[in-house]
């Protein structure tokens, strides 16, 4: 029986798994096809891809900055240059934007490359008995571990483990915000000199030009387009039933904002993150470790919406363990 079961291979899950694996036996389970969670990368064709969740990382804390710079030395991440336009005219610190060299899930891949990871392995229940955990997968397979680490969004956490959560965690007043992402491939728009755009708009919040990340060369221009909170909340439970409708609505708005003609699109895909991030992070809790049940929790929603928050939460949990 292995020591730790880590549920989720996003930034938090990959980080805590990497730290624990230096001393304990660890295995990861994830319902997705590959690593990264909301830092995943969607392959289009050949080596073309979209970062359809996490867009970039701009480290603020010294420890996380050191971590990212170490990854840069290893060519796991690189700087994302170019023009980053902001039509919200927000005050920024002009922080460097870092991206994965091949995809934004490169960070997670590097952290768990030597750890057994089970993809397409959704956990449907966890049960503690005596001194071990029984983990039941969607395919009804059962696996057994001494300790469990949960890194899932807060609503999923409560559904999976509410009877084991202490009142301080269970009663957190957290609201997870959704996000809708459109991935669009355009023809005849080569060498656009803009890397990303923040919009002040009633539908679109952000768009990034995947070609400027210099991971591939193509006669197509790939744009990742993300909608704002209001629009995402409106359609998150609807878009799966009429994907074409919402794809057309978003791409038409993008055309109005940028001039990128919809008739130049050769392919589109839409994806919804129902629990993308929390806009009400907890100020006092960064992670949770329950010695009674040998149950740990780390995630970005403890501290904020950024990848850095997930990483800091995982480090905080490791110190507690």
N, C-alpha and C positions, 0 to 999 in steps of 0.2 A: 504494500500500500504506500503510495507516494505521500509526501508531506503536504503539498499545496495544490489545490485546484484553483486556477485563475479563470474567471469567466469574463471574456472580452479581451480583444487584442488591439485595442486602440492605444493612444498615448499612455493613459493611466495603467491599463492592463499590461502592456509591453514593458513599461518601466518597472512596475512592482515585480513582475515575473523575472526580469533581468537581475534585479537586486537580490531577490530571494534565491535564485538559482546558483548564486555564488556559495551558498551554504546548505541549501535544502534541495530536495527533489521536487520539481515543479512540472505541471502539465496545464496547457491552456485549451479552453473550449470557446469557440466562436460560431455564431449562426451564419456569418457571412461567408463568402467564397474565398476571401483572403484577408490579410491583416490590415489594420489601420483604423477601423471604426469610422468616425467622421473625418479621419485623415486619409481615407481610402482614395484610390486612383482608379478611374474608369477607363479601361482600354477600349479604343474605338476600332482601329484596324492596324495591322503591322505594328509599328512602334508609336502610333499616335494615341494620345490619351488626354483625359480631362481630370483635373483636381476638382471633383464635384462637391467636396465638403470643405475641409480646411484649405484656405487659400495660401497663407504664408505664415511665417513666424517672425516676430520682432521681439527678441528677448529683452526683459527689463531687469529681472533680478540677477545678481552676480553669479549665483550658482548655475542658473539655467543658461546664462550667457556663456559660461565656461563649457557647459555640456554641448551647446550648439557649435561653439568654435572648435571643440575637439572633433565633432562630426564633420566639420568643414575640412579639417586637416586630413581626414580619412576619405574625403570626396563623397561623403554620404549626403551632405547638403551643400548648397552653393547660394550665392547672392542672386537676387532677382532684380536686375537693373531696369532702366528705361523710364518712361514717363508714366507716373501714377497720378491720374487726375482725380480731384476731389471737388465735386460740385456742391457738396455740403459746406465747404469752406471751414472744416473743422480745424482746430488748433492741434498740431501734431508735433512730436519730437523729432520728426524726420529720421526715425529709426530704420536701420537696414532691414530689408525684407529677405528672409531666407526661405528657400524651397528645397524639396528633395531633388537630388541630382537626376533621378529617373522618374520620380513620382513622390507625392507628399507622404506616401506610406513607407518610404525608404527608411525613415527613422524607426518605425515599428519593426520593419524587417531586420534592421541591423541589431536591434535589442533582443529579438527572440530567435535569431538564426540557429542557435544551438539548443533550443527548447522545443520539446514535442508540442505541436499545436494541431488541434483538430478543428478543421473548418466544416461548414455545413453541419454543425453539431449544436443545435439549439438546446439549451437546458430548459426543461419545463418544470422541474421541481427540485428542491434541495431539502433534505431531512437529516436532522442530527439525532443520533442515538448513542448513548453512553459516551464514547470518546472518538467517534468517527462520523463522517458525513456520507450519505448516499445521494449521489447525483443522478437524476433520471433525465435522459435525453429524449428528444422528440421521437426518435425511432424505437423508444422503449428500452434501450440499452441502459444498464445501471453501472456506474463506476463509483469507486470508494476512495476517500481521501481523509487525512487527519484534519486538515484545515481548509477553509474556503475563503477566497478573495472575490468580492463582487465589484465590478467597475461599470455597471449598466446605468442608464438614465434613472432618475429618481422614481418615476411612476413604475417602471419595470422592477426596480429594486423592491418596492413595497409589495408588488404582486408576488414576487418570488420568495421573499423572506420576511414578511411582516411579523410573523410570530416569534422571530428571533431578534428583532430590532428593539433597542432600548427606546424609551419614550422620547428622549431628546432627539433622536434621529427620526423616529416615526412621526413626530408632531412638527417637523420642519414645514414651514409654509413656503414651499418652493413651487414655482410654475415654470415648466419647461416650454420653450418657444420652438415652433416649427420653422422649417425652411424649405422652399421649393427651388430646385435647380434645373435650369434648362441647359443642355449641351447641344451646341449647334455647329455644324461644319459648313462653311461658305466657300464657294468657288469665286475666282477672279477678284480676290481682295488680298493680294500678296503684300508683304512687307509693310504692314500697318505699324507706324512708329509709336504706338501706345500700348503699355503693358497692362494697365487696369484703369477702371473708372468707377468712382463712387457717385451715385446719382441721388438727387433730391427729387424723388418721383413717387407717384402713388402705387406703382407696381414693382419696379426694379430698384434694387438697392446697390447692386454691385455687378461688375462684369470684368472678366480677365481674359486676356489674349494669350492662349496657351502656346502659340508659336514663339512668343517673346521669352519663354522659359528655356528655349534652345535645347530641347530634348530630342527634337526631330526636325527634319526638313520635309516640306510638303507643298504642293500647289493648292492645298486647301488651307483656309484660316479657321482655326477652332476657337470658339468663344464659350466660356462658362459664364452663365448668367444666373444670378441669384435674386430672388424677390425679397421684398421687405416684410417686416413682421405682420403688418395689417393684412396684406394680401395672402401671405403664407397661412395665417390663421383661418382666413376665409375659405381657402381651397384644399387644405391638407387632407381633409376627409372626403373630398370629392374627386380629386384629380385622377385617381386610379380608374374611375368609372367612365371618364371621358378625357383621356390623355390628349387626344388631338385638339380638342377645344382649347385647353389651357396652354398647350404648346403654341398654337396659333396666336393666342392672346398675348403671350409673353414676347414672342418673336416680332409681332406687329408693333408692340410698344418699343422694343429695341430698335426697330427700323425707324420709328418716329424720332427716337432720341439720338440716333447715330447716323442714320442714312444707309445702314446695311440692309440691302433689299432682301425681302423674304424670298423672292424668286431665285435668289442666288444660293439658297440653302440646298444642300445635297442630302443632308441627313440631320435628324434631331432626336433627342432622347430627353425624357423628363424624370426627375427623381425627387422624392419627398423625404425629408428628415423630420419625423414627427416630434422627436425630442432632441433638437439640435443643440440647445444650450439653455442655461437658466439666466434670467435677467434679474434674479434676486439672490445672489450668492450669500452664503452664511458668513458672518464676520468672525465667529468664534470657533468654528469647527473646520478643520482641514481634511480630516479623515477619521475613521473609527476602527477601533480594534476591541473586540469583546473576548476576553480570556475565557469566560464561561463556555462559550460555544466555539471558540477558535474561529471566529468569523471577522473578516476584515472588509472594509469598504473604502475605496478611493475613487475619485472622479472629479472632473472639472467643475461640476455643479456645486461643489462645496465652496469654491473660492471665486469662480468667474467663468466666462465663456471661452477663454483662450486655451490653446494647447499647453501653454506654460502652467496654467492652473491645474491641469490634469497631472503634469509632471511633478509639480510641487506637492500635490495631494498624495501621489504615490510615494514620494520620498518621506513625507510626514508619517505615512502608515508604516513604512519600513522601520523607521526609528522607534515606533511604538511596539512593533513586533520584536 
